[in-house]
Structure formats: C-alpha cells, structure tokens
Amino acid sequence: MKTTTFRASLCRASLAAAVMLAVIALAVPVSAQQQAATPPATSQPAATPAAPPAAAPAATAAPMAPAAEAAASTDAGRTLKSTAPVMKELSPWVMFMSADIIVKAVMIGLAFASLVTWTIFIAKSIELTLAQGRVRAALKKIADARSLAEAQFALGAKEGILPSFLAAALREARASAGISSDAGIKERAASSFAEIARAESRRIRIGMGVLATIGATSPFVGLFGTVWGIMNSFIGISKSQTTNLAVVAPGIAEALLATAIGLVAAIPAVIIYNHFARMTKGYLELVSRASGAAARLLSRDLDRSHGSVHSRTAAE
C-alpha cells in the first residue's frame, strides 16, 4: 500500500516537472523575440562616442573642396559653351540675307550697276570695233577716187560717217554753184564736216557718262552701306550687352560686304571707261581722216571746175 502511494506521488511530481519544463520552453522564445524587436537600452549611449569618427570625413572633405570647385567650373564652362551663340556660316549669300533692308538695297543697287557696266562694255566694244572697221574700209575704197562722184560710186549706198561727209560736200558744192570764191565754199563745207563729226562723237560716247558715274560713286555708295551696317551692329551689341566675337562678327561682315560690292562695281567701271576713252580717241582720229579726205575731194572738184571755166574762157 505504501509502495503504491509512493509510486502515485512520484508520477504526480514527474508530471508537474514536465509541465513546468514545457512552460519554461515556451516562455524563452517569446522573451527572445521581444528582446530582438526592442533595441537594448545601452545602444543609445553607444551613439554618443560615434560622433567623433563622423568629424573625420568632414575634416577630410575640406582638402577636396578645390577639386570640387574645379569640377564645378569645368561644368559651368561646358554649360556656357553649350549656351553660347554658335557662329553662323559667313558666306556672301548668308550675309546678304541677314543684312538690314537698307544694306540689302545698297547691295542690290551696286550689283545692278556692275551689270550695267559689263553690258556697256560688251555693247560698246562691238560698236566701236564695227565702226572703226567700216571707216577703215571706206577710206581704202576711196583712196584712188579723183572726185566726189567717183568716191560716192565706190562706196555705193552704204551708210556711215564717210558717206555723210561726201554727201555734205556735194550739197555745198551744188548750193554754191555760180559762186567764184572757193574759200567760202571750203569754209562752209568744213563747218558742215565739223557738225557731222561732233554728232558722231556724241553718238559714240553714249554710255561713257554712265561708266564714269558708276566708277566715281560706287565706292561711296558701298561705304554708306558699310556705315549703316556697322551702326546697326553696335546697336545690337549694346542691346545684347556682350562683346563676344560670335555676336559681333556677322554684323560687321555683312556691313563690309557692301564696301566689297562697291569696289567690285567701281574698279571695272573705271578700267572700262579708260579703255573706251582710248578706243574713242582712235575712232575720232579716223573720223578726222575721213573728213580730210572729203575736203580734199571737194577741193579737187572746185579746182577742176574752175580750170574748165578758165579753159573755156581762153578758148573763146
């Protein structure tokens, strides 16, 4: 009986010990999780001594400031380069299209003047060459003529300066028929020749005045366009408040283009004018030779007519 009671008591004690061990085993993981979720109270004091190491990066950052400034300045330079105005292509056509309306008008006027110059050059060259050839050929044809009638027959019905002289001499000889003074006839014929020569000189000089005007005024017209363009460029500089070459150069180049076109129009005009002055002088010398040939033929006819009159008088 005592043994049975002892065994029952032992079983109860073992069961109670097993229950307590189970409770303790369950309680330990819960407390461990609570400790892991809640930081220990000693962690806050540990943050205070961590402050001095934080000052070390700040101290080491100070020597790196110049490098950072250099990098910043490089980035700023790249930004300025990217935002700076890009210089456009400075071709003549682009400069003309970008110029002011006044400068454009000057350039167009000078280009037209240059076109007129070359047109006059081509036209006058052909005209003077043909006129000189006609006079030389006519002088060769009448070289063997002994009278005005023979000279007119040799030339035929062609028009020109020499036929005009011959026709004027014949008109004067017929109008002065019955007048015994040969000096008066020759004087009146010489006056007619001078009028014809002056008319021919005026005709052959047509266009020379235009060349002289273009050669004398084109540089000043181009200079006016340049002054106007530079004035506008300085106004643009004052508005933009910068003296960057990329901003200043296009306007000045457009202004100088007007002077360049003025010189392009003026220099050929002066050269062509001098060339035609020499050619005109040579042609007028041929005209003078033609006038002299007609005067000599008239004088021969007058002497021949008076000689025939004297021979008739002597025969009677």
C-alpha positions as CSV (number, residue, x, y, z in Angstrom):
1,M,0.0,0.0,0.0
2,K,2.8,2.3,0.8
3,T,4.6,1.4,-2.4
4,T,1.6,2.2,-4.5
5,T,1.2,5.5,-2.8
6,F,4.8,6.4,-3.3
7,R,4.6,5.5,-7.0
8,A,1.5,7.7,-7.4
9,S,3.3,10.6,-5.7
10,L,6.3,10.1,-8.0
11,C,4.2,10.2,-11.1
12,R,2.4,13.3,-9.9
13,A,5.8,15.0,-9.3
14,S,7.1,13.9,-12.7
15,L,4.0,15.2,-14.4
16,A,4.3,18.6,-12.6
17,A,8.0,18.8,-13.6
18,A,7.2,18.1,-17.2
19,V,4.5,20.8,-17.2
20,M,6.9,23.3,-15.8
21,L,9.6,22.4,-18.3
22,A,7.1,22.9,-21.1
23,V,6.0,26.3,-19.8
24,I,9.7,27.4,-19.5
25,A,10.4,26.2,-23.1
26,L,7.6,28.2,-24.5
27,A,8.4,31.3,-22.4
28,V,12.0,31.5,-23.5
29,P,11.4,32.1,-27.4
30,V,8.8,34.8,-26.7
31,S,11.2,36.7,-24.5
32,A,14.0,36.3,-27.1
33,Q,11.7,37.8,-29.8
34,Q,10.8,40.7,-27.6
35,Q,14.4,41.4,-26.9
36,A,15.2,41.3,-30.7
37,A,12.3,43.7,-31.5
38,T,13.2,46.1,-28.8
39,P,16.8,47.6,-29.0
40,P,18.8,47.3,-25.9
41,A,18.8,50.3,-23.7
42,T,22.6,50.5,-23.9
43,S,22.6,51.3,-27.7
44,Q,21.7,55.0,-27.2
45,P,24.8,55.8,-25.1
46,A,26.9,54.0,-27.7
47,A,25.8,56.5,-30.4
48,T,27.4,59.4,-28.5
49,P,31.0,58.2,-28.9
50,A,30.3,57.6,-32.6
51,A,30.1,61.4,-33.2
52,P,33.9,61.9,-33.2
53,P,34.5,59.5,-36.1
54,A,31.8,61.4,-38.1
55,A,34.0,64.5,-37.9
56,A,36.8,62.7,-39.7
57,P,35.0,62.7,-43.1
58,A,34.3,66.4,-42.7
59,A,37.9,67.1,-42.0
60,T,39.0,65.1,-45.0
61,A,36.3,66.7,-47.2
62,A,38.0,70.1,-46.7
63,P,41.0,69.4,-48.8
64,M,38.8,68.1,-51.6
65,A,37.0,71.5,-51.9
66,P,39.4,72.9,-54.7
67,A,38.9,69.8,-56.8
68,A,35.1,70.1,-56.4
69,E,35.4,73.8,-57.4
70,A,37.5,72.9,-60.4
71,A,34.9,70.3,-61.5
72,A,32.1,72.8,-61.0
73,S,33.9,75.5,-63.0
74,T,34.5,72.9,-65.8
75,D,30.8,72.0,-65.8
76,A,29.9,75.7,-65.8
77,G,32.3,76.3,-68.8
78,R,30.7,73.4,-70.7
79,T,27.3,74.9,-69.9
80,L,28.4,78.4,-71.2
81,K,29.9,76.8,-74.3
82,S,26.7,75.0,-75.0
83,T,24.6,78.1,-74.4
84,A,26.9,80.5,-76.3
85,P,25.7,81.6,-79.7
86,V,27.1,79.5,-82.5
87,M,28.8,81.5,-85.2
88,K,26.8,81.0,-88.5
89,E,28.4,80.4,-91.8
90,L,29.6,83.7,-93.2
91,S,29.1,83.1,-96.9
92,P,28.2,86.0,-99.2
93,W,24.6,84.8,-99.7
94,V,24.0,84.2,-96.0
95,M,25.4,87.7,-95.2
96,F,23.2,89.3,-97.8
97,M,20.1,87.5,-96.4
98,S,21.0,88.5,-92.8
99,A,21.7,92.2,-93.7
100,D,19.5,95.1,-92.9
101,I,16.9,96.3,-95.5
102,I,19.0,99.4,-96.2
103,V,22.2,97.4,-96.7
104,K,20.3,95.0,-98.9
105,A,19.1,97.9,-101.1
106,V,22.7,99.2,-101.4
107,M,24.0,95.8,-102.4
108,I,21.3,95.3,-105.0
109,G,21.9,98.7,-106.4
110,L,25.6,98.1,-106.7
111,A,25.1,94.7,-108.3
112,F,22.8,96.3,-110.8
113,A,25.4,99.0,-111.5
114,S,28.0,96.2,-112.1
115,L,25.6,94.5,-114.5
116,V,25.2,97.8,-116.4
117,T,28.9,98.2,-116.6
118,W,29.5,94.9,-118.2
119,T,26.6,95.4,-120.5
120,I,28.0,98.7,-121.7
121,F,31.4,97.1,-122.1
122,I,30.1,94.3,-124.4
123,A,27.9,96.7,-126.4
124,K,30.4,99.5,-126.8
125,S,33.2,97.0,-127.7
126,I,31.1,95.6,-130.6
127,E,30.0,99.1,-131.7
128,L,33.5,100.7,-131.7
129,T,35.1,97.7,-133.4
130,L,32.5,97.7,-136.2
131,A,32.6,101.5,-136.6
132,Q,36.4,101.5,-136.9
133,G,36.3,98.7,-139.4
134,R,33.7,100.5,-141.6
135,V,35.7,103.7,-141.6
136,R,39.0,102.0,-142.5
137,A,37.3,100.0,-145.3
138,A,35.7,103.2,-146.7
139,L,39.0,105.0,-146.7
140,K,40.6,102.2,-148.6
141,K,37.8,102.3,-151.2
142,I,38.1,106.0,-151.9
143,A,41.9,106.1,-151.9
144,D,42.1,106.2,-155.7
145,A,39.0,108.3,-156.3
146,R,39.6,111.7,-158.1
147,S,36.3,113.3,-157.4
148,L,33.3,113.3,-155.0
149,A,31.2,111.5,-157.6
150,E,33.7,108.7,-158.0
151,A,34.0,108.3,-154.2
152,Q,30.3,108.0,-153.8
153,F,30.2,105.5,-156.6
154,A,32.9,103.5,-155.0
155,L,31.1,103.4,-151.6
156,G,27.7,102.7,-153.1
157,A,24.6,103.3,-151.0
158,K,26.2,102.3,-147.7
159,E,25.6,104.4,-144.6
160,G,28.5,105.6,-142.5
161,I,30.5,108.7,-141.5
162,L,32.4,109.0,-144.7
163,P,29.4,108.8,-147.0
164,S,27.9,111.6,-144.8
165,F,31.0,113.8,-145.4
166,L,30.8,113.2,-149.1
167,A,27.1,114.0,-149.2
168,A,27.6,117.2,-147.3
169,A,30.4,118.2,-149.7
170,L,28.3,117.6,-152.7
171,R,25.3,119.5,-151.3
172,E,27.6,122.5,-150.5
173,A,29.1,122.4,-154.0
174,R,25.7,122.3,-155.6
175,A,24.3,125.0,-153.4
176,S,27.3,127.3,-154.1
177,A,27.2,126.9,-157.9
178,G,27.9,130.1,-159.6
179,I,30.0,131.5,-156.7
180,S,33.6,132.2,-157.7
181,S,35.0,132.2,-154.2
182,D,36.4,128.8,-153.5
183,A,37.4,129.8,-150.0
184,G,33.8,130.4,-149.0
185,I,32.7,127.0,-150.3
186,K,35.5,125.2,-148.4
187,E,34.8,127.1,-145.2
188,R,31.1,126.3,-145.3
189,A,31.9,122.6,-146.2
190,A,34.4,122.5,-143.3
191,S,31.6,123.8,-141.0
192,S,29.3,121.0,-142.1
193,F,32.0,118.5,-141.6
194,A,32.6,119.7,-138.0
195,E,28.9,119.4,-137.2
196,I,28.8,115.8,-138.5
197,A,32.0,115.0,-136.5
198,R,30.5,116.4,-133.3
199,A,27.3,114.4,-133.8
200,E,29.3,111.3,-134.4
201,S,31.4,112.0,-131.3
202,R,28.3,112.4,-129.1
203,R,26.8,109.2,-130.6
204,I,29.9,107.1,-130.0
205,R,30.3,108.4,-126.4
206,I,26.9,107.2,-125.3
207,G,27.3,105.2,-122.2
208,M,30.6,106.7,-121.2
209,G,29.0,109.0,-118.8
210,V,27.3,106.1,-117.1
211,L,30.6,104.3,-116.7
212,A,32.1,107.5,-115.2
213,T,29.3,107.9,-112.7
214,I,29.4,104.3,-111.6
215,G,33.2,104.4,-111.2
216,A,33.1,107.6,-109.2
217,T,30.1,106.9,-106.9
218,S,30.1,103.1,-106.3
219,P,32.8,103.2,-103.5
220,F,30.9,105.9,-101.7
221,V,27.6,104.1,-102.0
222,G,29.2,100.9,-100.7
223,L,30.7,102.9,-97.8
224,F,27.3,104.2,-96.9
225,G,26.0,100.7,-96.7
226,T,29.0,99.7,-94.5
227,V,28.5,102.7,-92.1
228,W,24.8,101.8,-91.8
229,G,25.5,98.1,-91.2
230,I,28.2,98.8,-88.5
231,M,25.9,101.3,-86.8
232,N,23.2,98.5,-86.6
233,S,25.9,96.1,-85.3
234,F,26.9,98.5,-82.5
235,I,23.2,98.9,-81.6
236,G,22.9,95.1,-81.4
237,I,26.0,94.9,-79.2
238,S,24.5,97.4,-76.8
239,K,21.3,95.5,-76.6
240,S,22.9,92.1,-76.1
241,Q,25.5,93.6,-73.7
242,T,28.2,91.3,-74.9
243,T,31.4,91.8,-77.0
244,N,31.6,88.1,-77.9
245,L,33.2,87.7,-81.4
246,A,30.5,85.3,-82.4
247,V,27.9,88.1,-81.8
248,V,29.8,91.0,-83.3
249,A,31.4,89.4,-86.3
250,P,28.4,88.6,-88.5
251,G,27.0,92.1,-88.4
252,I,30.4,93.7,-89.2
253,A,31.0,91.2,-92.0
254,E,27.6,92.0,-93.6
255,A,28.5,95.7,-93.4
256,L,31.9,95.2,-95.1
257,L,30.3,93.1,-97.8
258,A,28.6,96.4,-99.1
259,T,32.0,98.0,-99.5
260,A,33.3,94.9,-101.3
261,I,30.5,95.0,-103.8
262,G,31.0,98.7,-104.2
263,L,34.6,98.1,-105.2
264,V,33.6,95.3,-107.5
265,A,31.3,97.7,-109.3
266,A,33.7,100.7,-109.3
267,I,37.0,99.1,-110.3
268,P,35.8,97.5,-113.6
269,A,33.9,100.7,-114.4
270,V,37.0,102.9,-114.2
271,I,39.1,100.4,-116.2
272,I,36.5,100.1,-118.9
273,Y,35.9,103.8,-119.1
274,N,39.7,104.4,-119.7
275,H,39.7,101.6,-122.3
276,F,36.8,103.2,-124.2
277,A,38.3,106.6,-123.9
278,R,41.4,105.3,-125.8
279,M,39.2,103.5,-128.3
280,T,37.0,106.5,-128.9
281,K,40.0,108.7,-129.4
282,G,41.3,106.4,-132.1
283,Y,37.9,106.3,-133.7
284,L,37.6,110.0,-133.8
285,E,41.0,110.2,-135.4
286,L,39.6,108.0,-138.2
287,V,36.6,110.3,-138.4
288,S,39.0,113.3,-138.8
289,R,40.8,111.4,-141.6
290,A,37.5,110.8,-143.4
291,S,36.7,114.5,-143.1
292,G,40.0,115.4,-144.5
293,A,39.5,113.0,-147.4
294,A,36.1,114.5,-148.3
295,A,37.6,118.0,-148.1
296,R,40.4,117.1,-150.5
297,L,38.0,115.7,-153.0
298,L,35.8,118.8,-152.8
299,S,38.9,121.0,-153.3
300,R,39.8,118.9,-156.4
301,D,36.3,119.3,-157.8
302,L,36.4,123.0,-157.3
303,D,39.8,123.4,-158.9
304,R,38.8,121.2,-161.7
305,S,35.6,123.2,-162.3
306,H,37.4,126.5,-162.2
307,G,40.1,125.1,-164.5
308,S,37.4,124.1,-167.1
309,V,35.8,127.5,-166.9
310,H,39.2,129.2,-167.4
311,S,39.9,126.9,-170.4
312,R,36.6,127.7,-172.0
313,T,37.2,131.4,-171.5
314,A,40.6,131.1,-173.1
315,A,39.2,129.1,-176.0
316,E,36.6,131.8,-176.6
